[in-house]
Amino acid sequence: MKITDLLKKDGINLNVAAADQNAAIDALIELHEKVGNLSNVSAFKKAILAREEKGSTAIGMGIAVPHGKSSAVSKAGVTAITIPNGIDYKSLDGNPSKLFFMIAAPDTAADTHLEVLSKLMTLLMDQAFSAKLIAAKTPDEFLSIIDAKEAEKDKEAAAKAAATAAPKKADKKLLGVTACPTGIAHTFMAAEALELKAKELGINIKVEKDGSAGAKDVLTSAEIAEADTIIIACDKNIEMGRFDGKQVIITSTKEAIHNPEKLINDAANGNTTTYHHTGAVTKQSDTGNESIGRQFYKHLMNGVSHMLPFVIGGGILIAIAFLLDDYSIDPSNFGTNTPVAAWFKNIGGSAFNFMLPILAGFIAMSIADRPGLAVGFVGGALAASGATFASPGGDIPSAFLGALVAGFASGYFMKWLEKICEKLPQALEGIKPVLIYPLCGILVIGLIMCAINPLVGALNAWISTVLEGMGEGSTVALGILLGAMMATDMGGPLNKAAYVFGTAALANQNETGYMIMAAVMVGGMVPPIAIALATIFFKNKFTPAEVKSGPVNFIMGLCFITEGAIPFAAADPLHVIPSLMVGSGVAGALSMVFKCTLMAPHGGIFVFPVVGNVGMYLVALLIGSAIGCLMLGLLKKKVEN
């Protein structure tokens, strides 16, 4: 298969007058739609934007290669445009981007097309080749330049294969591993850059490419044992245990693409560090470059994501118990008055009780890997029981806030303990994970939690008192705030902050907490539904592709998947986001006014049967969505403008 089997003449547009990054992306996606590569334009654009959020795909040298892997791709393909004057695409080298290729890959990607795409990526490393493409006058000329270069590259590969029949022994044996989040573009470009530079310097290197369809040129245990240095140029987690005790350079694909000579020279000259595997399954190369806030957010979300199944399943079962019980039998024992209700309540409560240990355990594991899991789990359990020095059996639960403290305290303590234990004799290496880590960690977190439980418990009691004592005006204001936050960045930090606040309120197991969760969920359901309505009633405010994909957002919204609105917000943030914030804020406020309650932190319309005052909850959802739709109709400009 040739590159031109994926890049068609109708998929090329030269001398495009795009003003910015978003316009360039739209132009490339329109070409994909034109040649029939896509089944859902909106979903594919969401995949492209999600990849850009992880880091710009403008690799420098005037080239950008946006790419996405999605079920919205019906067949693999490539489109291309040129913008001779260049635009700011947040390039890695800071220069304007002029040549653009967009790669569309289906979820069930086959090896064949990925091999072709990797070939395209390596061709682009030749700046003279890229310059010819930018200067091309017609799509036919553009394709002929690619065909000629591909034939030249194939000839070089054949000569290289013949030459390796009797390879020369090099003074240094280097290995490499490259991997990017999607495993399509940067993975192969980084590998090509390292291989070309090593060949130029007369050094042997083999590079493993951890691509989308699996690893290529996998390093064998024998090769790793004989290697002098391994260059790990990765932007995602890879298996690191096999490199224990080896000289390693850990960097990013960006560094490998732009500074391969420095990496090769550092590896050859011994400017490396010895890698010691501590039992962690994976190692992420770019953690050290992340801000403290970003690291905190990732650790927190790791705990919350693992906690949610317990809260969702347990919360719904508890809600079913209340639906099936008879309040008049014994109001003080509501939920367990009948055998059937008691059965549901017991199972749901058992699942719900895992919430805090799971939250703390997986926050700690995100920070310190496996050594942190048991310590964080115990810390979360102590937060739930409320153990203190005066009452070890439990007295003042610190609940959700205590579990957060337990998770982060456990993780960072275990990370510190691992560093301290590196100084121990090698003979004690085997007992660290089975004795030293759990014993010291659980003892210390026990001391910490017994000390902070009274303080955090008192803070929790104060917060609960404030929430329960809120007048109607205060609860409405809280509903507006939480609803608007859910629509601000739709899956981003503000959205997640509101969501975490709602799940924390559930831990209080009172009416106020359930009202807060209800306001949060309805606020998150409004944005996609408002978008879907607007694409029906205000078609002239959206592109044909947006109008076509808009109704899908009805399903997204009803399932409480706020992210369905992201492509529309990204295309016109100044008009879309404020409109959705107003609609969600109104829905959150009405949910509070109607005293709607929700015991499950997710589920959308599927958990409506267990929503308190469900009729008015539906009214709040409809009114908020309608207002969001009207705001979009008023604020958005017509497409032709």
C-alpha positions in Angstrom: 0.0 0.0 0.0 1.2 3.5 -0.9 0.7 6.8 0.8 -1.5 7.9 -2.1 -3.9 5.0 -1.3 -4.8 7.0 1.8 -4.3 10.5 0.5 -6.7 11.2 -2.4 -6.7 14.1 -4.9 -10.0 15.3 -3.5 -8.5 15.3 0.0 -6.0 18.0 -0.9 -6.6 21.8 -0.8 -3.7 24.2 -1.5 -3.3 27.8 -0.6 -6.0 27.8 2.0 -6.9 31.1 3.6 -7.3 29.8 7.2 -6.8 32.5 9.9 -6.1 30.3 12.9 -5.7 26.8 14.3 -9.5 26.0 14.5 -10.1 27.1 10.9 -7.3 24.8 9.7 -8.7 21.9 11.6 -12.2 22.6 10.1 -10.7 22.7 6.6 -9.0 19.4 7.0 -12.1 17.7 8.6 -14.2 19.0 5.7 -11.9 17.2 3.3 -12.2 14.0 5.2 -16.0 14.3 5.0 -15.7 15.0 1.3 -13.8 11.9 0.5 -16.1 9.7 2.8 -13.7 8.9 5.6 -16.0 9.9 8.4 -19.3 8.7 9.8 -19.7 11.4 12.4 -17.9 14.7 11.8 -18.6 16.1 15.3 -17.3 13.1 17.1 -14.2 13.0 15.0 -13.5 16.7 15.7 -13.9 16.0 19.4 -11.1 13.3 19.1 -8.9 15.8 17.2 -9.4 18.5 19.9 -8.8 16.0 22.7 -5.5 15.1 21.1 -4.5 18.8 20.8 -5.2 19.3 24.5 -2.5 16.8 25.3 0.1 18.8 23.4 0.3 20.6 20.0 0.6 18.3 17.0 2.6 21.1 15.2 6.0 19.4 15.2 7.9 22.3 14.0 9.7 23.0 10.6 6.4 24.5 9.4 4.6 21.2 9.7 1.5 20.2 11.7 0.0 16.7 11.8 -3.3 16.7 13.7 -4.5 13.2 14.1 -7.3 11.3 15.8 -8.4 7.7 16.4 -12.2 7.3 16.7 -15.1 5.1 16.0 -16.4 8.1 14.0 -13.8 7.2 11.3 -15.4 4.8 8.7 -12.1 4.2 6.9 -8.5 5.3 7.5 -7.3 8.2 5.5 -5.2 11.4 5.2 -6.1 14.9 4.1 -3.7 17.8 3.4 -3.8 21.5 3.1 -1.1 24.2 2.6 -1.3 27.7 4.1 1.8 29.4 2.5 1.6 32.5 4.8 1.5 30.3 7.9 -0.6 30.4 11.0 0.1 30.0 14.7 -0.5 26.4 15.5 1.4 26.4 18.9 4.3 24.8 17.2 7.0 23.1 19.3 9.6 25.4 17.7 7.5 28.5 17.9 7.4 29.0 14.1 4.3 29.4 11.9 2.9 26.2 10.4 2.4 26.0 6.6 2.0 22.3 5.7 -0.8 20.3 7.3 -1.7 16.6 7.2 -4.6 15.3 9.2 -4.7 11.5 9.9 -8.0 9.8 10.6 -7.8 6.3 12.0 -10.6 4.0 13.1 -10.8 2.4 16.5 -10.2 -1.0 15.0 -7.1 0.1 13.3 -5.3 -2.4 11.0 -1.5 -2.7 10.8 -1.4 -1.9 7.1 -2.5 1.7 7.0 -0.5 2.5 10.2 2.7 1.4 8.4 1.8 3.7 5.6 1.2 6.6 8.0 4.5 5.9 9.7 6.2 6.2 6.3 4.5 9.6 5.7 5.7 10.8 9.1 9.3 9.9 8.3 9.2 11.5 4.9 8.2 14.8 6.5 11.5 14.9 8.4 13.1 15.9 5.1 12.8 19.7 5.0 13.4 19.9 1.3 10.6 17.5 0.7 8.2 19.6 2.9 9.2 22.8 1.1 8.3 21.2 -2.3 4.9 20.3 -1.0 4.2 23.8 0.3 5.2 25.2 -3.1 3.0 22.8 -5.1 0.5 24.5 -7.4 -2.0 21.7 -7.9 -3.1 18.5 -6.1 -1.7 16.4 -8.9 1.7 18.0 -8.4 1.4 17.5 -4.7 0.8 13.8 -5.1 3.6 13.4 -7.6 6.1 14.9 -5.2 5.0 12.3 -2.5 5.1 9.4 -5.0 8.7 10.3 -6.1 9.9 10.7 -2.5 8.2 7.4 -1.4 9.9 5.6 -4.3 13.2 7.0 -3.3 12.7 6.0 0.4 11.7 2.5 -0.6 14.9 2.2 -2.7 17.0 3.4 0.3 15.2 0.8 2.6 16.0 -2.0 0.2 19.7 -1.0 0.1 19.8 -0.7 3.9 18.3 -4.2 4.2 21.0 -5.6 1.9 23.7 -3.8 3.8 22.6 -5.3 7.1 23.4 -8.8 5.9 26.8 -8.4 7.4 26.5 -5.6 10.0 29.5 -3.9 11.5 30.0 -4.0 15.3 29.6 -0.6 16.9 31.5 0.6 19.9 28.2 1.4 21.6 24.9 -0.5 21.6 22.0 1.8 22.0 18.3 1.0 22.2 15.2 3.2 22.2 11.5 3.2 22.8 9.1 5.8 21.4 5.4 6.2 22.3 2.9 9.0 22.1 -0.8 9.0 23.4 -2.3 8.0 20.0 0.6 5.9 18.7 0.3 7.3 15.2 2.4 10.3 14.4 4.9 11.3 17.0 5.8 7.7 17.8 7.2 7.1 14.4 8.7 10.5 13.8 10.7 10.3 17.1 11.9 6.8 16.1 12.9 8.0 12.6 14.8 11.0 14.0 16.8 8.8 16.4 17.5 6.2 13.7 18.6 8.8 11.1 20.9 10.7 13.5 22.4 7.5 14.9 23.2 6.4 11.3 24.7 9.8 10.6 26.9 9.5 13.6 27.9 5.9 12.9 26.2 4.4 15.9 23.9 1.3 16.0 20.5 1.8 17.5 17.3 -0.2 17.5 14.1 1.6 18.4 10.9 0.0 19.6 7.8 1.9 18.3 4.8 1.5 20.7 2.2 2.3 18.1 -1.5 2.3 17.9 -1.6 -1.3 16.5 0.9 -2.6 19.0 4.6 -2.4 19.5 6.9 -2.7 16.4 10.5 -3.8 16.5 10.1 -5.0 20.1 13.3 -5.1 22.2 14.2 -8.6 23.3 15.6 -9.5 26.7 18.9 -10.4 25.1 19.2 -7.0 23.3 18.3 -5.2 26.5 20.9 -7.2 28.5 23.7 -6.3 25.9 22.7 -2.6 25.5 24.8 0.2 26.9 22.0 2.7 27.1 18.3 2.9 26.4 16.6 6.1 25.3 13.0 6.2 26.5 11.2 9.0 24.4 7.6 8.5 25.5 4.6 10.7 26.2 2.6 7.9 27.9 3.1 5.0 30.3 5.2 2.0 29.1 6.5 -1.1 30.8 9.7 -0.1 32.6 10.5 -3.2 34.7 12.6 -4.7 31.9 15.1 -1.8 32.1 15.9 -2.3 35.8 19.6 -1.7 36.4 20.3 -0.3 32.9 21.6 3.1 31.9 18.6 5.0 30.8 17.7 8.5 29.4 14.0 9.3 29.9 12.6 12.1 27.7 9.7 13.0 25.4 9.0 12.4 21.7 9.3 16.2 21.2 12.9 16.1 22.4 13.7 13.1 20.2 12.2 14.8 17.2 14.0 18.1 17.7 17.2 17.1 19.5 18.1 13.6 18.5 21.8 14.4 18.2 22.1 15.5 21.8 20.2 12.4 23.0 22.4 10.1 20.9 25.6 11.8 22.1 24.5 11.7 25.7 23.7 8.0 25.4 27.1 7.3 23.7 29.1 9.4 26.2 27.5 7.9 29.3 25.5 11.1 30.4 22.8 8.8 31.8 21.3 7.6 35.0 20.9 4.1 36.3 17.2 3.1 36.4 16.0 1.2 39.5 12.6 -0.4 39.2 10.6 -0.1 42.5 7.8 -2.4 41.6 5.8 0.1 39.6 4.4 -1.3 36.4 4.8 1.8 34.4 6.8 5.0 34.3 5.6 8.2 32.7 8.2 10.4 31.2 6.7 13.8 31.5 5.5 13.9 35.1 8.3 16.1 36.2 7.2 18.8 33.7 3.7 19.0 35.1 2.6 21.8 37.4 1.7 21.0 41.0 -1.9 21.8 40.3 -2.0 19.5 37.3 -0.5 16.6 39.3 -3.0 17.2 42.2 -5.8 17.1 39.7 -4.7 13.9 38.1 -4.2 12.1 41.5 -7.6 13.3 42.7 -9.4 12.2 39.5 -7.7 8.8 39.7 -9.3 8.3 43.1 -12.7 9.7 42.1 -12.9 7.5 38.9 -12.2 4.3 40.9 -14.7 5.4 43.6 -17.6 6.1 41.3 -18.7 2.6 40.5 -19.2 1.9 44.3 -21.1 5.2 44.8 -23.3 4.7 41.7 -24.2 1.1 42.3 -24.6 1.5 46.1 -26.5 4.8 45.8 -29.0 3.5 43.3 -29.6 0.3 45.4 -30.2 2.5 48.5 -32.6 4.7 46.6 -34.5 1.6 45.5 -34.7 0.5 49.1 -36.5 3.7 50.0 -38.8 3.3 47.0 -39.8 -0.2 48.2 -40.2 0.6 51.9 -43.2 1.7 53.9 -42.5 4.9 55.8 -45.5 4.5 58.1 -44.2 1.3 59.8 -41.3 3.0 61.5 -40.1 6.5 60.3 -36.9 6.2 62.2 -36.0 3.0 60.4 -37.1 4.1 57.0 -35.3 2.0 54.3 -35.2 -1.2 56.2 -38.8 -1.6 57.5 -39.7 -4.4 55.0 -37.5 -7.4 54.2 -37.2 -6.5 50.5 -36.2 -2.9 51.3 -33.7 -4.1 53.9 -32.1 -6.5 51.4 -31.5 -3.7 48.9 -30.4 -1.3 51.6 -27.8 -3.8 53.0 -26.3 -4.5 49.6 -26.3 -0.8 48.6 -24.8 0.2 51.9 -22.1 -2.4 51.7 -21.0 -1.0 48.3 -21.4 2.6 49.5 -19.2 2.0 52.5 -16.2 1.3 50.2 -16.4 4.8 48.8 -13.8 6.5 51.1 -11.2 3.7 51.3 -11.3 3.3 47.5 -11.0 7.1 47.0 -8.0 7.4 49.4 -6.4 4.2 48.2 -6.3 5.1 44.5 -5.2 8.7 45.2 -2.3 7.2 47.1 -1.6 4.6 44.3 -1.6 7.4 41.7 1.2 9.1 43.7 3.3 6.2 44.9 2.1 3.3 42.8 1.4 0.0 44.4 3.1 0.7 47.7 0.6 3.5 48.3 -2.6 1.4 47.7 -2.8 -0.4 51.1 -1.8 2.6 53.1 -4.3 4.9 51.4 -7.0 2.3 51.7 -6.5 2.0 55.5 -6.4 5.8 55.8 -9.7 6.1 54.0 -11.2 3.4 56.3 -10.0 5.4 59.3 -11.6 8.6 57.9 -14.9 6.7 57.6 -14.7 5.2 61.1 -13.5 8.4 62.8 -10.8 6.8 64.9 -9.0 9.1 67.3 -6.3 8.6 70.0 -9.0 8.8 72.7 -11.4 6.5 70.8 -9.5 4.1 68.5 -12.7 2.3 67.6 -14.2 5.4 66.0 -15.7 8.6 67.3 -15.6 11.5 64.8 -15.7 10.5 61.1 -13.8 13.0 58.9 -15.7 11.6 55.8 -14.9 12.8 52.3 -12.4 15.5 53.3 -10.6 13.1 55.6 -10.3 10.6 52.8 -8.8 13.2 50.6 -6.2 14.0 53.3 -5.6 10.3 53.8 -5.0 9.7 50.1 -2.5 12.5 49.6 -0.8 12.0 52.9 -0.4 8.2 52.2 0.9 8.7 48.7 3.5 11.3 49.5 4.7 9.6 52.6 5.1 6.3 50.7 7.0 8.1 47.9 9.3 9.6 50.6 9.7 6.2 52.3 10.7 4.6 49.0 13.5 7.1 48.5 14.7 6.6 52.0 14.7 2.8 51.5 16.9 3.1 48.4 19.8 3.5 50.8 19.2 0.1 52.5 21.4 -2.8 51.6 20.6 -4.8 48.5 19.9 -7.9 50.7 16.8 -6.1 52.1 15.3 -5.4 48.7 12.9 -8.3 48.8 11.3 -7.4 52.2 10.6 -3.8 51.4 7.3 -4.3 49.5 6.0 -7.0 51.8 7.1 -5.8 55.2 8.8 -2.3 55.4 6.3 -0.4 53.2 3.0 -1.7 54.6 4.1 -1.8 58.2 5.6 1.7 58.3 3.0 3.2 56.0 -0.1 1.9 57.8 1.4 2.8 61.2 2.1 6.4 60.1 -1.2 6.9 58.4 -2.9 5.6 61.5 -1.2 8.2 63.6 -2.0 10.9 61.1 -5.7 10.1 60.8 -6.2 9.8 64.6 -4.7 13.3 64.9 -6.7 15.0 62.1 -10.0 13.2 62.4 -11.2 15.5 65.2 -10.2 18.6 63.3 -11.6 17.6 59.9 -14.7 16.0 61.6 -15.4 19.3 63.3 -15.0 21.1 59.9 -17.4 18.6 58.3 -19.9 19.2 61.1 -19.7 22.9 60.6 -20.1 22.6 56.8 -23.1 20.3 57.3 -24.7 22.8 59.7 -24.2 25.6 57.3 -25.7 23.6 54.4 -28.7 22.4 56.4 -29.3 25.9 57.7 -29.3 27.5 54.3 -32.4 29.5 53.5 -34.1 29.1 50.1 -32.2 32.0 48.7 -28.8 30.5 49.7 -29.6 27.1 48.2 -30.8 28.7 45.0 -27.5 30.6 44.8 -25.6 27.4 45.4 -27.6 25.7 42.7 -26.8 28.4 40.2 -23.1 28.2 41.0 -22.9 24.5 40.7 -25.0 24.3 37.5 -22.9 27.0 35.9 -19.6 25.3 36.9 -20.8 22.1 35.2 -21.2 24.0 31.9 -18.1 26.1 32.1 -15.4 23.7 30.8 -17.5 20.5 30.4 -15.3 17.9 31.8 -12.4 20.2 32.8 -11.3 21.3 36.3 -14.2 23.5 37.1 -16.7 20.9 36.0 -14.9 18.2 38.0 -14.7 20.5 41.0 -18.5 20.9 41.1 -18.9 17.2 40.5 -16.5 16.2 43.3 -18.4 18.7 45.6 -21.6 16.9 44.7 -20.2 13.4 45.4 -18.7 14.7 48.7 -22.2 15.9 49.7 -23.6 12.4 49.1 -21.3 11.1 51.8 -23.3 13.1 54.4 -26.4 11.0 53.5 -28.9 13.7 54.3 -31.4 15.6 52.2 -29.2 18.7 51.6 -26.5 16.5 50.2 -28.9 14.7 47.9 -30.2 18.1 46.7 -26.7 19.3 45.9 -26.0 16.1 43.8 -29.3 16.6 42.0 -28.4 20.2 41.1 -24.9 19.1 39.9 -26.3 16.4 37.6 -29.1 18.5 36.0 -26.5 21.2 35.4 -24.3 18.7 33.5 -27.2 17.3 31.5 -28.3 20.7 30.1 -25.4 21.7 27.8 -25.7 18.8 25.2 -29.5 19.0 25.2 -29.4 22.8 24.7 -27.0 22.3 21.8 -29.2 19.6 20.2 -32.3 21.9 20.5 -30.4 24.9 19.0 -29.2 22.9 16.0 -32.9 22.1 15.3 -34.4 25.6 15.9 -31.5 27.8 14.8 -30.0 25.9 11.9 -28.6 29.0 10.4 -26.3 29.5 13.4 -24.4 26.2 12.8 -22.5 24.6 10.0 -24.1 21.8 8.0 -21.9 19.3 9.7 -22.9 20.6 13.2 -26.6 20.5 12.2 -26.2 16.9 11.1 -24.4 15.8 14.3 -26.4 18.0 16.7 -29.3 15.6 17.5 -26.8 13.1 18.9 -26.4 15.4 21.8 -29.9 14.5 23.0 -28.6 11.1 23.9 -25.4 12.5 25.4 -27.3 14.9 27.6 -29.8 12.4 28.8 -27.0 10.1 29.7 -25.3 12.9 31.7 -22.3 13.1 29.3 -21.6 16.9 29.3 -18.6 16.4 27.0 -20.9 16.1 24.1 -21.1 19.9 23.9 -17.3 20.3 23.7 -16.9 20.4 19.9 -19.6 23.2 19.6 -18.0 25.1 22.5 -14.5 24.8 21.1 -15.8 26.2 17.7 -17.3 29.3 19.2 -16.4 29.6 22.9 -17.3 33.3 23.4 -21.0 32.7 22.5 -21.6 29.0 23.3 -20.1 28.7 26.8 -22.0 31.7 28.4 -25.2 30.5 26.9 -24.8 27.0 28.3 -23.7 28.4 31.7 -27.0 30.4 31.9 -29.1 27.4 31.0 -27.3 25.1 33.5 -27.4 27.7 36.2 -31.1 28.1 35.8 -31.6 24.3 35.9 -29.5 24.0 39.1 -31.4 26.8 40.7 -34.8 25.2 39.9 -33.7 21.8 41.1 -32.9 23.5 44.5 -36.2 25.4 44.5 -38.2 22.2 43.8 -36.1 20.3 46.5 -35.2 17.5 44.1 -32.9 14.9 45.5 -30.5 12.3 44.0 -28.7 9.6 45.8 -26.6 8.4 42.8 -23.8 10.5 41.4 -24.4 9.5 37.7 -26.8 7.8 35.3 -28.7 10.7 33.8 -32.3 9.7 32.8 -31.7 6.1 33.8 -31.7 7.1 37.5 -34.7 9.3 37.3 -36.9 6.6 38.9 -35.0 7.2 42.2 -34.9 11.0 42.0 -36.9 12.8 44.7 -39.6 14.9 43.1 -38.8 13.6 39.7 -41.6 15.5 37.9 -40.3 18.9 38.8 -36.7 17.7 38.2 -37.7 17.0 34.6 -39.3 20.5 34.5 -36.0 22.0 35.7 -34.1 20.1 33.0 -36.5 21.2 30.2 -36.5 24.8 31.3 -32.7 25.0 31.7 -32.2 23.4 28.2 -34.7 25.7 26.6 -33.1 28.8 28.0 -29.7 27.5 26.9 -31.1 27.0 23.4 -32.6 30.5 23.3 -29.4 32.0 24.5 -27.5 30.2 21.7 -30.0 31.5 19.2 -29.6 35.1 20.4 -25.8 35.2 20.9 -24.4 33.0 18.0 -23.9 34.6 14.7 -25.1 33.2 11.4 -22.7 30.8 9.8 -22.2 33.0 6.7 -21.0 35.8 8.9 
